[in-house]
Amino acid sequence: MTGSGSLSKTQSLGTLLSLFSSACENLSASRSDQVIAQLLHLLKQLSPWFARLIAVVTPTILLYRALQKFGSLVSIICILRGWIMGKVTARVTVPPNPMLHDQIMAYLMEHGLKDSKTLTVTAPGTTTACSSITFMDPVVNTSQRMPVDGDEVRKKDAITYTPAVGHHSFFFDGYWMTFDRQRLAKQRGKGEERGSHNQEDDTIVLTCYSLFGGVTSLQKFLEHVKSSAASAQDAMTRVYRPVIQRHSQITCWDEGRARPQRKLAAITLDSKVKEPLIKDIETYLDPRTKSFYIRSGIPYRKGYLLFGPLGTGKTSFATALAGEYNLDVFLLTLSDPNMNDIRMETLFDKLPAKCIVLMEDIDSSGIAREKMNKLKKRDRSRGDDSDDAEGDSLRPAKSKHGMTLSGPLNVLDGIAAAEGRIVLMTSNDPDSLDKALIRASRIDRKVLFGYATHEVATNLFIKLFTKTSQQLLEGEKIFENIPVLAKAFADKIPADVITPAEIQGYLLSFQKRSGKNVAAFANELTAPSYEVPTTGLQAEPTVPAPADNPVLGADETPRAGTREERSSAARGRSISFSLPPPSPDDVPVAGAQEAQSTSGSSDFAASRAILVPVTSEREAQVVPIPYDPKLQSLPGDEGFGGSIEPGLPEDLDILVSGIDLNDEDDPNDPDYEYLQPKENYSDLWAIMDMDPWEHPNEAEKAALQYVARCRPHHPMDSWDEHDEWDCRYCYLDVPHPDDVWDARLRAAEEEQDSSELREHFGYNVEQAAGLQEEGKKKPGRRSRRLAFPVLRPTAAEPSEAPMLPRMIHDDLQPVTLVKTEGQTDKEQSKAITMSRSNSASRKESKEQDTRLANAPAPFDQLRPVPDHIEEIPDASNGSDYYTTLYWLEQNQNAISRYHCHR
Ligand SMILES: Nc1ncnc2c1ncn2[C@@H]1O[C@H](COP(=O)(O)OP(=O)(O)OP(=O)(O)O)[C@@H](O)[C@H]1O
């Protein structure tokens, strides 16, 4: 049996097989070497690949066979290998700690195992009993692989990846490391559902291979993971919730959801509320305060009650506080049916040293005073009488969820009370809370989060419309003059009536605006209209004197007076409106009836009566009165020597003042006369759709909306910065309501369908016809006249008193005059004059001028002058209503003539 180099591959395979079978038959120890040698030779010829394999395997086999003869040597080598491996291998087993697991896995997914080919996927939409366990938190810089948190995962239907169970290797800091993820069968707690799983099943073993690194490098790795997680967490606030299972004894906090940190600056509160509150908390968190408390034997803890209507920022303040001071939030819902006193104590025991405990809507927790009173009544009916309110409350209530008032009382300042935390309770109805719950030392401060003041509305506007170029949406431009717009907006918002949340929602609907249309936008902004709520909050928290107020202790200064007094006090001198009560002869008009019916309910409900803008049939007329040079300073200011009398017409009914006039009760005051009623005021009701005597603030605001419409480019900004004012009175001539009906009646008569009219307008045609006849007989005018002083600073530089862009009357087409290339301003002016002498354009100009001179401004038809147009100085003329200005159209090389609203 000889081999031949010239054999084909098939032949050589056949030879190989026959050789192999004969070798098997005749194999003996002496010939085996020869057979192997021949086999190898043939294999080498078969393919170069075999040749290479043989070159590697042969020496290994020879070595093995040689070593077989020295068995003891092998065991020495194994021992040696074990010793070396022991020296170069360090191992850490990470116990089932969900947070650390998340952090390690997130870190490895982000860095070491980027290219790993074995991953575990969490399918979109997966929910488990505890989603925060299933979904990864953003413990490190979030990549696409590591979504933000459970909520977002569900929202975006994203897929989450983690390293699969098994063995993975990676390099850290130049060291070779391995990561073994093992899933061990979890010992199920009593009552836990079969099949439920969570990360506590997971064990991680980290190994480092290095002669010099060892455990230190593993420690370094874990430290690094922790610190990366911590720095990522810096921009996050963790919110923990209790994990309470109905049939389980387990009570603990979940591992918390990370939420983007919110800072206190994001919370828009009245500075009188916000600043002292923050200062108080800052002082408490100061380590010196802590050591003082400890030294003085005072329990180191703090409690606040944040109370006020829905959507005034109580919860937002709590989370922003946590964000500002890097604290975790532990959210407790006392109304949880699984919560009881013992569980609550356990949860408080497990709180970290420094954190915020947020107890939301404490009044609806089922342990409020109302409930306790009911219990008390029931007990009394059973003959168990006791006068001690606290004692009564403390008796374990047989509430459906086993939570009694003693639970929170103990954890707040009983022996079991933890130290170092800040407890924030929120409530919409603080009066219903039990006195014991909010007594001093349990609650150190009670803070009212009220409706939006002027300051809050202004700041909210500024916050929402101040954007960096990176934050701009597609098509959006950066707004200019934001403070001016903010002020104009806030002027239109009735103070102390609307919640910041409502204002925010309203403003967000305007978010996508181009900076070009800024003036149009300002005009668009009107006070939002509100439906009277039928359920829910019926009254603002009343703030009686400390003595009878269970909520406000002696430490809190209550906001004195009625809502109107408070709000007008808060607004200082900016606005004053006060009218005497209506005379009994006053006849309410149609528009007022709705408001009257709502005013029968609570003050709060009525104050939210619908603010209706002027309807077209009630369109007001504005009659500017020439400026009176005697009025140089602000009426009502010290040193005011003039009188507003000269500017006012004889037939004035009501002066609605946008400024703080002198004391209206003082008969010696020059303005006194105009603050007194002259006739009945029913028309005022009509335009405001509310009773101005019942709701002076709202009526005043509604009235000022007209002023705002009258002065599109006279924003009343920076009141306090100017002491010289240009005063101009605007008049609203409100048509008599019968005239409005007249118009409708006529229209209906034309259609000869009075039944339709009756059906649609609820109007008695015959009666209306009678009224109309009667009206015709009435002597004198059939409208009411209201006057508004409209002010603007005279001494201010344009930069101090920025004006909104001029408004062009929309329905007037500009007359375009051709511009000759290279003209100077002077030449342009001349060209304009010359062009006007051209008969066609002169006729047109004249027609427009005449029309405008007699036409009151249709405000809603105004639009700002387009951006690309530049005003030509000293080339204007005009009437009382309009200025005619000439503009250079940059792109079109033409001069246009526009009528601008004055
Ligand atoms: N003062 C405020 N400053 C900034 N944003 C606010 C303010 N008040 C409310 N908001 C916004 O309104 C929304 C609701 O606010 P939040 O939940 O804090 O009100 P709340 O007073 O806690 O209401 P509730 O009593 O219903 O719990 C949030 O989105 C928040 O951003």
The ligand as a Tripos MOL2 file, in Angstrom:
@<TRIPOS>MOLECULE
LIG
   31    33     1     0     0
SMALL
NO_CHARGES

@<TRIPOS>ATOM
      1 N1        -47.5000   77.8290   40.0820 N.pl3     1 LIG1
      2 C1        -47.2030   77.0840   39.0200 C.ar      1 LIG1
      3 N2        -46.0600   77.2710   38.3540 N.ar      1 LIG1
      4 C2        -45.7690   76.5110   37.2820 C.ar      1 LIG1
      5 N3        -46.5670   75.5410   36.8070 N.ar      1 LIG1
      6 C3        -47.7190   75.3240   37.4390 C.ar      1 LIG1
      7 C4        -48.0880   76.0760   38.5780 C.ar      1 LIG1
      8 N4        -49.2860   75.6470   38.9980 N.ar      1 LIG1
      9 C5        -49.6380   74.6650   38.1780 C.ar      1 LIG1
     10 N5        -48.7110   74.4610   37.2480 N.ar      1 LIG1
     11 C6        -48.7550   73.4690   36.1660 C.3       1 LIG1
     12 O1        -50.0530   72.9070   36.2020 O.3       1 LIG1
     13 C7        -50.0180   71.4990   36.2500 C.3       1 LIG1
     14 C8        -50.7350   70.9870   37.4970 C.3       1 LIG1
     15 O2        -50.0660   71.4670   38.6440 O.3       1 LIG1
     16 P1        -49.9780   70.6620   40.0180 P.3       1 LIG1
     17 O3        -50.3080   69.2270   39.8080 O.co2     1 LIG1
     18 O4        -48.6920   70.9760   40.6560 O.co2     1 LIG1
     19 O5        -51.1520   71.3490   40.8140 O.3       1 LIG1
     20 P2        -51.7130   70.9470   42.2430 P.3       1 LIG1
     21 O6        -51.9460   72.2050   42.9600 O.co2     1 LIG1
     22 O7        -50.8420   69.9380   42.8900 O.co2     1 LIG1
     23 O8        -53.0810   70.3050   41.8450 O.3       1 LIG1
     24 P3        -53.9120   69.2060   42.6690 P.3       1 LIG1
     25 O9        -54.4520   69.8690   43.8670 O.co2     1 LIG1
     26 O10       -54.9550   68.8200   41.6880 O.co2     1 LIG1
     27 O11       -52.9810   68.0790   42.9740 O.co2     1 LIG1
     28 C9        -48.5670   71.1110   36.1980 C.3       1 LIG1
     29 O12       -48.3150   70.6800   34.8880 O.3       1 LIG1
     30 C10       -47.7780   72.3570   36.4460 C.3       1 LIG1
     31 O13       -46.7080   72.4060   35.5550 O.3       1 LIG1
@<TRIPOS>BOND
     1     1     2 1
     2     2     3 ar
     3     2     7 ar
     4     3     4 ar
     5     4     5 ar
     6     5     6 ar
     7     6     7 ar
     8     6    10 ar
     9     7     8 ar
    10     8     9 ar
    11     9    10 ar
    12    10    11 1
    13    11    12 1
    14    11    30 1
    15    12    13 1
    16    13    14 1
    17    13    28 1
    18    14    15 1
    19    15    16 1
    20    16    17 2
    21    16    18 1
    22    16    19 1
    23    19    20 1
    24    20    21 2
    25    20    22 1
    26    20    23 1
    27    23    24 1
    28    24    25 2
    29    24    26 1
    30    24    27 1
    31    28    29 1
    32    28    30 1
    33    30    31 1
@<TRIPOS>SUBSTRUCTURE
     1 LIG1         1 GROUP 0 **** ****
